[in-house]
Structures are given as structure tokens and as C-alpha cells.
């Protein structure tokens, strides 16, 4: 059972997400919080597997709360999934730097929210397509005449293919479906690509996909 804490200053949003999750046999809502300070306190009390975190909240915001949760050694198993209206590059980067494992917009389909919770709980990172584009706009600030990064020679054809799919914002499950392989195999290829590219997280793989010319801005 995946234990989930929901943090949002809007009671209606909290109720809607909680109602959505209660329909899933493998998800359990263990608490709700209306601001960042409450979220941190509830996380320390309930030890959820995933915190669904809003960004704009009164007092302690979602960025500060995420940072506090990720810095707490007693919450090493807790992952943070940001669910926000604000998918601009500043918020994406701030959330990733604070330690968020996933970034999703509130306009996402209900199934996507459920899938995202399972994805980050499994140890994978997830960026919505909008967040991915925001990150690329920030990273590629000036138009280049060609690729600015050469991929490692030992990157296999399959790993290169998967790198391109990561660059388009696909999760491991979506990659598995696209390539007719198991999610575990997709995760293995992603991890190998990260090692060969010296990437610390999925966001860096996205940047590598663009800087190497695998994907051109505007084609994601």
C-alpha cells in the first residue's frame, strides 16, 4: 500500500485528490495539510511514501516544505510529487533543486495523477510535458547552429532511443509501452544512460537529449 499525504491550501483540491486516490486499491490517503509547515509536520508524523505538494501556499510554501522533507533523515523513503498550476521554468527548477521527484500540472488527467504517484514511489522521476518544455527553454537560452554535446560512444542504440523518449517527457511506463518492453527493462536502460551521461536525475537526461541534437526544440 502506497501511503499518500496531500498538501494544498485549497480544501476543494485536497478533497478532490483524496477522493480520486481512495478509488485505488494500492493507494491510501494518510493525511492532508493546508500549508507547507503542516505538510512537514504531517510527513514527520505519518511517514508517507509520497507527498502530493502544492507550491503556492501561505506561510511555508511548497518549495521550502519539499526541501525540509528531503533534508530530514527520518523521511528518506518519502518522495515529493509537485502538483501545481504554475509550470514555469523557475518553479520547475526550484522544485527539482529542493528535491522533488516529480512535477505535474493541476490540469493533468486524473489517471495521470495516479500514475505519477506510483511512478515516483517506484523510485523514478517524472516531469510533465509542460515542465519539460519549461526546463528546455531555460537550458537552451540561445539558438545553436548545431548540437552542443556529443553522446558517449558506449551509449547503445536502445539507450539512445530511450534518451530521446525521456527528452519528450515520457515516463518509464510510457517508454515501455512505446517500445514493447517491460517497465523494469525501460528503467534499466534509463539508469544506464544516466550513468554513461553522468546525469544525476531525469531532468539532466532531458537536457542531454536536446543538447545532443536528438530532439530539436519545438518537436517534443
Secondary structure as UniProt FT lines:
FT   STRAND          2..7
FT   HELIX           11..21
FT   TURN            22..23
FT   TURN            25..26
FT   STRAND          27..33
FT   HELIX           36..46
FT   STRAND          50..53
FT   HELIX           62..71
FT   HELIX           73..75
FT   TURN            76..77
FT   STRAND          79..84
FT   HELIX           89..98
FT   STRAND          102..105
FT   TURN            106..107
FT   HELIX           110..121
FT   TURN            122..123
FT   STRAND          126..127
FT   HELIX           129..139
FT   TURN            153..154
FT   HELIX           157..167
FT   TURN            168..169
FT   HELIX           172..179
FT   HELIX           183..197
FT   HELIX           202..211
FT   TURN            212..213
FT   TURN            217..218
//
